[in-house]
Amino acid sequence: MYEPLLFIHWKQVRIALLPFAVAAFALPLLSIQGLGAPPGASGLALDAYRASAALEIWLPLYPTLAAALGVTLALSAWNWDHQLKHVHALSLPIPRWQYVLRKMAAGAALALVPALALWAGALLATASVSLPEGLHAYPTQLALRFLLATLVAYALLFALAAGTVRTTTVVVLGLTVFVILVGLLAAPLATLFPTLDRVNLAQWLMESLVEAPGPLEVFTGTWSLIDV
Amino acid sequence: MSRARRGAVAAGLCLAAALLAAASPLAARQQSAAERALVQHLDTLLPILREARLQADRAAAARELLLRARPTETQDTLAIGLLRVVTFPDQAHLARSVVGGAWDGLSGMVTESRYLREFTFTFHWSSRKRTVVVDRPYRSIEAPVWAPPGIIEGNAREAIGAILFMEMQRTRLLQWVRGSIRAPLHPERVYRELATVPSHANRACMAGDLDACWTALGPGADSTRLPRWYSPEEMPLRVASIGPGRWWPAPILAARLKCLERGSPGSQPACARFLAAVAPEIAAPLGMEARRLLLWVALEAGGPGSFDRLVADPGMPTADALLAASGLSAEELTSRWREQVLAARPDTYSGLGASAGLALFWFLVFGALALRSTRWRPA
C-alpha cells in the first residue's frame, strides 16, 4: 500500500519537485561563486573574510527553500484526495489512520530528493575551493538541517491540509488575527492593567514558535556551509 | 498725482522718519532701563535661590545619613580575602559561596590592592526588594532570585574585576586594554576574529607563527605597525568590516568613504589614514576580547602576585608589564594564548542533534494531529 501512495504522490509532485531539486543543488555552488580557487592553488587561497561575508547573503535562502518545499509536498499530498472528494481513499480496505501515515511517509520520502541534491551540491561546492586556515566546511550538517526543516514544514502543512479547507482557514486566520490584535491592543491593555506592561504576547508567541522547544526551532539555527 | 499731493506725501514720510528716529533712542533707553531693573530684581532673588539649594542639599545629605546610620535591617559584614562584603544575614552563606568562588579565581594573583581595601561589595540575591546600605564607596553584586547561579557568579567576577581595573588605570596598560579583569566570557569570539579578520598577521598566527600572534595582539601598538597587520589589499576589507562609528570626526569618516572607493586615486592612502586615526584596539586585527584573554593568560601563568607585578611600575611598557606578570617570554605567553584560542573554536553545528530530536518530535506531533481529522467520520 505504501508504494502505490508513493508513486501517486511522485506523479503528482515530480514537475514541482524538479525546480526544488535543481535549486537545492545549485544554491551551495552559487554561494561560493567567485570566492575560491582550485584546491592546491595556495597563492589564490580563499580569503576567510570574503567567504564569511559573502556566504551570509545566501543564508536566508536555505530555510526559505526548505519551507517552500515542505509546503509544496504537503499540499500536493492531499491535493487529489480533495479533488476526488476522498472517494478513492474511502474505497481502500484500510483504516484512515494507516492511510494517513503511509501518505505522510511517502511525502517525507520525497523530501529526500532535494535534500540529497543539496548535499551533493554542498559537497561539490566545498570540494571546489581551498579553505583558508581556521575555516571549515559543513556540507553534511547543512543538508541534514535542510531535510529536518523541510520535514517540519511538511508535517505542519500536512496536518493542516488533512482537515477541511475551513479548518485550515480558521487556524491560519486565527493565528494571524491573534498576532495583529495583541500587537494593537498591547498599549491600551498595559494602560488599563499595569501588570501587563512587561508582557508582550506577540513576541512571546513568536519566541515560543522559533525557540526550543518550539516547532520552528530548526529553522533558526546555523545554516552555514563554510564557517569557523 | 499732482505736484502738491506728491509734496505732501514726501513731507509726511519725512515727518514719520524723523519721529521714528527721535523715538528709537528713547524706546531703547526705556527698554534697557526695564531690563536693568529686571536683572537687578533677579540678582536679589539669587541669594534666596542659593539658600534654597543649600537647604535641599543638606536635607538630602541628612536623609542619606539617616538611612546609612539606621539601616532598616541588620546587616552582616564578611571578609573574603581582600574583599569586604556587606549583606543581610540570610544571604551570608550565599555571599560566601558566590563571592568566595569569584575571589578564588583571583586570590593568588592579587596579594594587595588599595582599591579592593577601599571599596565595599554589597551582595543581594533575593526576590525581596531590600537595599544594602554602606557608608563607603561600594560596588553592588545583585541579581533576582530566579536568575541562575551563573548570572550572580558572573556579576561577582565582573564587580571584583572592575575594581582591579581601577588599579590598572594608572599604568600604561590602559592604552592597550580596558574593562574588568576577569576570565574572558567569550573566547570563541576571539577564535572567530582570528580566523576571519582579513589580516596576514592573523593568518600567520593561525598557522602557528607566534611572532605574528604577538604583532596582531599589539601590546604597545602604534600606527607604524599597520603594514605588519594588513597588506594593501587587506586594508579596504578591514575598513569595510569595521563599519562607520557614530561619533567619529568628519575627517575619519571621509577617509573611510574614500578608502571604500576601491581603485580610485587616493583610496589606498585613505585606508592607511583611517586605520591610523581610529583607536588602536579598533584598527588592530585582534580586538579587546583577544587582548583581555592575553592579559588573563599572563595573570594565570604568573601565579601568586602576578597582578601585583603587572601594576607595580606605572611607567612600564605594556609588553614588559605582561611579561613581568606572567614570568614567561613573549613566545611562551603567546603560545599559551594561542592554545587557548584554538581550544575555544566554536562548534558551529553544536545544537544540531537537539534540533534534530525536536524536529522529529514535532513531525510526529503534527502527524498525530493529521490522524484526528473528522472528514471520514460517518454523518
Interface residues (C-beta under 8 A of the other chain):
Chain A: D47 A48 Y49 R50 S52 A53 H86 A89 L90 R96 W97 V100 L101 M104 A108 P132 E133 G134 L135 H136 Y138 Q141 L144 R145 L148 A149 L151 V152 A155 L156 F158 A159 A162 G163 T164 A212 P213 P215 E217 V218 G221 T222 S224 D227 V228
Chain B: Y191 R192 L194 A195 T196 V197 P198 R203 M206 A207 L237 R238 S241 R345 P346 T348 Y349 G351 L352 A354 S355 A356 L358 A359 L360 F361 W362 F363 V365 F366 G367 L369 A370 L371 S373 T374 R375 W376
